[in-house]
Amino acid sequence: MKIFCRLCILGCLLTALTLCAGCGGSSSADKSEEASVQAASGPNLGADVNGRTIVIGYSDWPGWWPWYVAEQEGLFEQHGLDVELRWFEDYHDSLRALAAGEIDGNAQTLDDTVAFAPTAVNGEVAVLVNDNSMGDDKIVVAAEVQSLPDLAGKKIGLEGGAAEDFLLTLALYEAGLRHDDVEIVNMETSAGIKAFVAGELDGIGTFPPYGLKALARAGSHELVTSAHYPGAFPDLLVVSQTLVDQRPDDVQKLVEVWFDVIGFMKVNLKEAEDLMADRAGISVEEVEVFEEGVRIFSVKDNVDAFAPEQGMAHLPFAAQQIAHFLVEIGSMPTAPTDFNALFDGRFVQAYSDSLAH
């Protein structure tokens, strides 16, 4: 199988990207190995998911806060669903929990889904695209770094293989640099923020709510954000293959709840923002700032995203390109040859069809 170089990926992205999403991304130096270990050792909820509460994980990302609004407004119950939303302070833990079968679904990025799905004990299937990242993922740098070429030789903290790593790679290639031209310090984001503010790093890959903390360093500023590369970072609702197989009607209802809560937010924005601020532990004003950095996917956006066609507007193709990137930087041993089983667009298609009647 031909492995595309990152420069080829960049060229494809810069010419074809239209789908995008945010990333509270995560991963170790080898996501695939981590996924395998966690999936093998975690306590599984069981092969039979019928008749019990559906457990869905989510964490601190603006495109996922609406799930809390859905819970607080009783939208799951309105659809006849028995759902437990499980909040993860550490996004890594939510990835490991789904791979190990400890939860039935999770809000997670495409790159992490590509890495964890092959060894997930109950399988992983993306059934919904939540949002686009339109600036919330970013590389924040010290005052002396004024342009992309200035990154050469600088020490940048980020989570290896995660969305910010991908963002940095795209920016480097645009500037005629390579990944090896900077010193990457692989570290968890919250620890990286502390190191950056303390002056131990020249730059940090970050996302909400950490970005505001990074900018607390005197002279620091945003060098590049996901708004420069729309299409590179899809955010998803991913559920187990077991849930899809045994309770497809409930998966359909989960998708319907999402679109219902987005509709609720359009009419009751103030109430929704109060709830999201409460969940994220930030002010309403900060919620409003972060909301500007994401674009929620419409029903039509979702239908288009799941189409198995060429171009980064379509999830199977985007997954292939991201897999090649992960292989290139050593976060995956090999890239799968077929991604179609990772995506199930029938649920958003059914919802779209219902609106036409």
C-alpha positions as semicolon CSV with decimal commas, in nm:
position;residue;x (nm);y (nm);z (nm)
1;M;0,000;0,000;0,000
2;K;0,132;0,343;-0,087
3;I;0,198;0,562;0,217
4;F;0,150;0,930;0,138
5;C;0,414;1,168;0,275
6;R;0,293;1,454;0,491
7;L;0,366;1,697;0,211
8;C;0,121;1,506;-0,008
9;I;-0,134;1,517;0,270
10;L;-0,086;1,891;0,305
11;G;-0,137;1,944;-0,066
12;C;-0,455;1,739;-0,055
13;L;-0,582;1,927;0,248
14;L;-0,509;2,271;0,113
15;T;-0,692;2,196;-0,212
16;A;-0,983;1,985;-0,094
17;L;-1,067;2,063;0,269
18;T;-1,422;2,159;0,351
19;L;-1,503;1,939;0,649
20;C;-1,358;2,032;0,982
21;A;-1,394;1,989;1,350
22;G;-1,230;2,065;1,672
23;C;-1,010;1,869;1,879
24;G;-0,945;1,838;2,234
25;G;-0,709;1,590;2,081
26;S;-0,498;1,345;2,263
27;S;-0,263;1,061;2,236
28;S;0,061;0,912;2,348
29;A;0,362;0,864;2,126
30;D;0,195;0,546;2,004
31;K;-0,182;0,574;2,013
32;S;-0,239;0,239;1,848
33;E;-0,037;0,054;2,112
34;E;-0,211;0,244;2,392
35;A;-0,550;0,158;2,246
36;S;-0,461;-0,209;2,227
37;V;-0,342;-0,223;2,588
38;Q;-0,643;-0,037;2,723
39;A;-0,893;-0,237;2,521
40;A;-0,744;-0,559;2,648
41;S;-0,738;-0,463;3,016
42;G;-1,044;-0,246;3,080
43;P;-1,365;-0,380;3,237
44;N;-1,616;-0,440;2,959
45;L;-1,982;-0,348;3,011
46;G;-2,068;-0,673;2,836
47;A;-2,158;-0,802;2,495
48;D;-2,531;-0,761;2,560
49;V;-2,636;-0,395;2,578
50;N;-3,010;-0,456;2,566
51;G;-3,226;-0,326;2,850
52;R;-2,967;-0,120;3,032
53;T;-2,859;0,242;3,057
54;I;-2,656;0,371;2,763
55;V;-2,338;0,537;2,889
56;I;-2,197;0,818;2,674
57;G;-1,870;0,994;2,753
58;Y;-1,786;1,355;2,675
59;S;-1,530;1,610;2,783
60;D;-1,424;1,972;2,772
61;W;-1,472;2,097;2,416
62;P;-1,719;2,369;2,303
63;G;-1,870;2,144;2,038
64;W;-1,955;1,884;2,301
65;W;-2,096;2,107;2,576
66;P;-2,444;2,093;2,415
67;W;-2,476;1,733;2,537
68;Y;-2,499;1,876;2,889
69;V;-2,779;2,105;2,777
70;A;-2,963;1,802;2,636
71;E;-2,928;1,624;2,969
72;Q;-3,041;1,920;3,177
73;E;-3,339;1,991;2,951
74;G;-3,456;1,629;2,965
75;L;-3,420;1,567;2,591
76;F;-3,299;1,211;2,634
77;E;-3,609;1,123;2,832
78;Q;-3,828;1,297;2,574
79;H;-3,695;1,054;2,316
80;G;-3,750;0,755;2,544
81;L;-3,378;0,708;2,611
82;D;-3,216;0,598;2,934
83;V;-2,877;0,768;2,901
84;E;-2,601;0,840;3,149
85;L;-2,369;1,119;3,036
86;R;-2,027;1,062;3,188
87;W;-1,801;1,368;3,207
88;F;-1,428;1,304;3,171
89;E;-1,192;1,566;3,309
90;D;-0,916;1,395;3,112
91;Y;-1,012;1,344;2,747
92;H;-0,755;1,061;2,721
93;D;-0,954;0,864;2,976
94;S;-1,269;0,884;2,764
95;L;-1,086;0,737;2,464
96;R;-0,952;0,452;2,671
97;A;-1,293;0,392;2,830
98;L;-1,468;0,346;2,494
99;A;-1,190;0,125;2,358
100;A;-1,207;-0,091;2,671
101;G;-1,586;-0,124;2,658
102;E;-1,640;0,075;2,976
103;I;-1,881;0,312;2,800
104;D;-2,109;0,275;2,498
105;G;-2,018;0,593;2,314
106;N;-1,794;0,894;2,330
107;A;-1,745;1,243;2,190
108;Q;-1,403;1,228;2,024
109;T;-1,195;1,345;1,732
110;L;-1,146;1,167;1,402
111;D;-0,774;1,112;1,450
112;D;-0,831;0,944;1,786
113;T;-1,110;0,732;1,641
114;V;-0,881;0,615;1,362
115;A;-0,617;0,520;1,617
116;F;-0,837;0,348;1,878
117;A;-1,105;0,177;1,669
118;P;-0,898;-0,116;1,534
119;T;-0,850;-0,266;1,881
120;A;-1,167;-0,149;2,059
121;V;-1,323;-0,453;2,223
122;N;-1,676;-0,367;2,108
123;G;-1,577;-0,185;1,791
124;E;-1,618;0,187;1,722
125;V;-1,849;0,354;1,471
126;A;-1,891;0,725;1,402
127;V;-2,259;0,814;1,365
128;L;-2,261;1,195;1,388
129;V;-2,037;1,494;1,318
130;N;-2,077;1,758;1,588
131;D;-1,886;2,066;1,478
132;N;-1,616;2,238;1,280
133;S;-1,315;2,390;1,450
134;M;-1,289;2,747;1,327
135;G;-1,000;2,867;1,541
136;D;-1,032;2,698;1,880
137;D;-0,738;2,468;1,807
138;K;-0,422;2,676;1,799
139;I;-0,049;2,709;1,840
140;V;0,031;2,984;2,091
141;V;0,389;3,113;2,090
142;A;0,623;3,344;2,278
143;A;0,668;3,707;2,174
144;E;0,991;3,643;1,980
145;V;0,817;3,398;1,744
146;Q;0,653;3,631;1,495
147;S;0,614;3,409;1,189
148;L;0,603;3,043;1,090
149;P;0,969;3,037;0,978
150;D;1,062;3,158;1,327
151;L;0,952;2,817;1,460
152;A;1,275;2,657;1,334
153;G;1,472;2,527;1,631
154;K;1,205;2,628;1,882
155;K;1,073;2,406;2,160
156;I;0,699;2,337;2,119
157;G;0,490;2,147;2,371
158;L;0,195;1,938;2,253
159;E;0,039;1,594;2,269
160;G;0,216;1,384;2,008
161;G;-0,011;1,264;1,727
162;A;-0,302;1,476;1,846
163;A;-0,484;1,746;1,653
164;E;-0,243;2,022;1,754
165;D;0,046;1,809;1,627
166;F;-0,134;1,779;1,294
167;L;-0,202;2,155;1,293
168;L;0,165;2,231;1,360
169;T;0,273;1,995;1,082
170;L;0,045;2,165;0,830
171;A;0,178;2,506;0,931
172;L;0,540;2,391;0,911
173;Y;0,501;2,254;0,561
174;E;0,333;2,571;0,449
175;A;0,642;2,758;0,572
176;G;0,878;2,516;0,397
177;L;0,978;2,345;0,722
178;R;0,951;1,987;0,840
179;H;0,835;1,832;1,165
180;D;1,198;1,765;1,257
181;D;1,287;2,134;1,225
182;V;1,130;2,205;1,565
183;E;1,185;2,039;1,901
184;I;0,860;1,868;1,996
185;V;0,807;1,813;2,367
186;N;0,538;1,548;2,401
187;M;0,329;1,635;2,705
188;E;-0,028;1,650;2,829
189;T;-0,190;1,985;2,750
190;S;-0,250;2,113;3,104
191;A;0,112;2,039;3,198
192;G;0,226;2,200;2,876
193;I;0,038;2,519;2,953
194;K;0,213;2,549;3,289
195;A;0,552;2,494;3,126
196;F;0,478;2,751;2,856
197;V;0,359;3,017;3,102
198;A;0,672;2,950;3,310
199;G;0,889;3,024;3,006
200;E;1,012;2,666;2,962
201;L;0,868;2,635;2,610
202;D;0,863;2,861;2,305
203;G;0,517;2,747;2,201
204;I;0,224;2,527;2,299
205;G;-0,047;2,343;2,111
206;T;-0,374;2,417;2,285
207;F;-0,753;2,417;2,275
208;P;-1,035;2,550;2,501
209;P;-1,028;2,624;2,782
210;Y;-0,648;2,601;2,800
211;G;-0,586;2,861;2,529
212;L;-0,676;3,151;2,756
213;K;-0,426;3,031;3,015
214;A;-0,150;3,013;2,753
215;L;-0,216;3,372;2,652
216;A;-0,156;3,481;3,011
217;R;0,218;3,473;2,938
218;A;0,339;3,825;2,863
219;G;0,380;3,880;2,489
220;S;0,235;3,545;2,390
221;H;0,008;3,530;2,088
222;E;-0,167;3,294;1,847
223;L;0,057;3,199;1,557
224;V;-0,173;2,964;1,369
225;T;-0,521;2,819;1,434
226;S;-0,755;2,563;1,284
227;A;-0,930;2,847;1,101
228;H;-0,632;2,846;0,862
229;Y;-0,703;2,482;0,764
230;P;-1,078;2,423;0,757
231;G;-1,140;2,055;0,712
232;A;-0,854;1,897;0,900
233;F;-1,016;1,808;1,233
234;P;-1,359;1,639;1,239
235;D;-1,528;1,596;1,580
236;L;-1,764;1,303;1,618
237;L;-2,009;1,110;1,827
238;V;-1,866;0,757;1,821
239;V;-2,054;0,458;1,960
240;S;-1,967;0,092;1,992
241;Q;-2,044;-0,144;1,707
242;T;-2,228;-0,353;1,966
243;L;-2,468;-0,066;2,035
244;V;-2,526;-0,012;1,664
245;D;-2,595;-0,382;1,608
246;Q;-2,821;-0,443;1,908
247;R;-2,995;-0,108;1,954
248;P;-3,000;0,080;1,623
249;D;-3,327;0,253;1,714
250;D;-3,163;0,404;2,020
251;V;-2,862;0,517;1,817
252;Q;-3,112;0,690;1,589
253;K;-3,264;0,862;1,892
254;L;-2,921;0,980;2,008
255;V;-2,873;1,152;1,673
256;E;-3,219;1,307;1,700
257;V;-3,143;1,436;2,051
258;W;-2,835;1,613;1,917
259;F;-3,027;1,799;1,649
260;D;-3,303;1,877;1,899
261;V;-3,059;2,036;2,142
262;I;-2,907;2,244;1,863
263;G;-3,259;2,361;1,779
264;F;-3,321;2,438;2,147
265;M;-3,005;2,646;2,165
266;K;-3,110;2,860;1,871
267;V;-3,427;2,961;2,055
268;N;-3,293;2,961;2,412
269;L;-2,933;3,072;2,369
270;K;-2,899;3,251;2,702
271;E;-3,025;2,951;2,898
272;A;-2,802;2,715;2,700
273;E;-2,494;2,931;2,751
274;D;-2,559;2,946;3,126
275;L;-2,572;2,568;3,136
276;M;-2,258;2,524;2,925
277;A;-2,069;2,773;3,140
278;D;-2,171;2,574;3,446
279;R;-2,054;2,248;3,292
280;A;-1,722;2,387;3,167
281;G;-1,652;2,586;3,483
282;I;-1,603;2,911;3,294
283;S;-1,791;3,237;3,251
284;V;-2,070;3,292;2,999
285;E;-1,846;3,548;2,832
286;E;-1,580;3,282;2,782
287;V;-1,840;3,043;2,644
288;E;-1,934;3,307;2,387
289;V;-1,569;3,348;2,285
290;F;-1,518;2,975;2,243
291;E;-1,844;2,937;2,051
292;E;-1,697;3,165;1,785
293;G;-1,421;2,910;1,732
294;V;-1,651;2,627;1,630
295;R;-1,923;2,578;1,373
296;I;-2,190;2,322;1,452
297;F;-2,259;2,087;1,162
298;S;-2,602;2,106;1,004
299;V;-2,804;1,804;0,895
300;K;-2,692;1,858;0,537
301;D;-2,328;1,891;0,647
302;N;-2,362;1,555;0,819
303;V;-2,515;1,379;0,520
304;D;-2,240;1,511;0,295
305;A;-1,970;1,416;0,545
306;F;-2,068;1,049;0,551
307;A;-2,076;1,012;0,172
308;P;-1,801;0,766;0,063
309;E;-1,650;0,997;-0,194
310;Q;-1,310;1,148;-0,267
311;G;-1,210;1,468;-0,092
312;M;-1,168;1,583;0,265
313;A;-1,534;1,679;0,283
314;H;-1,602;1,306;0,330
315;L;-1,511;1,112;0,644
316;P;-1,373;0,789;0,492
317;F;-1,133;0,985;0,273
318;A;-1,036;1,222;0,556
319;A;-0,970;0,925;0,784
320;Q;-0,735;0,775;0,530
321;Q;-0,533;1,094;0,505
322;I;-0,513;1,131;0,883
323;A;-0,407;0,767;0,917
324;H;-0,119;0,827;0,679
325;F;-0,015;1,127;0,888
326;L;-0,024;0,919;1,209
327;V;0,190;0,651;1,045
328;E;0,432;0,914;0,920
329;I;0,494;1,055;1,270
330;G;0,505;0,711;1,432
331;S;0,174;0,718;1,618
332;M;0,036;0,419;1,427
333;P;0,230;0,118;1,291
334;T;0,031;0,088;0,969
335;A;-0,267;0,257;0,806
336;P;-0,583;0,049;0,754
337;T;-0,684;-0,007;0,394
338;D;-1,060;0,033;0,440
339;F;-1,235;0,293;0,654
340;N;-1,593;0,247;0,536
341;A;-1,686;0,026;0,834
342;L;-1,580;0,304;1,070
343;F;-1,864;0,531;0,957
344;D;-2,238;0,471;0,957
345;G;-2,430;0,754;0,796
346;R;-2,771;0,588;0,792
347;F;-2,879;0,764;1,111
348;V;-2,819;1,118;0,992
349;Q;-2,963;1,020;0,654
350;A;-3,279;0,888;0,819
351;Y;-3,311;1,210;1,019
352;S;-3,264;1,415;0,703
353;D;-3,529;1,207;0,525
354;S;-3,773;1,260;0,813
355;L;-3,743;1,637;0,771
356;A;-3,843;1,609;0,407
357;H;-4,178;1,449;0,489
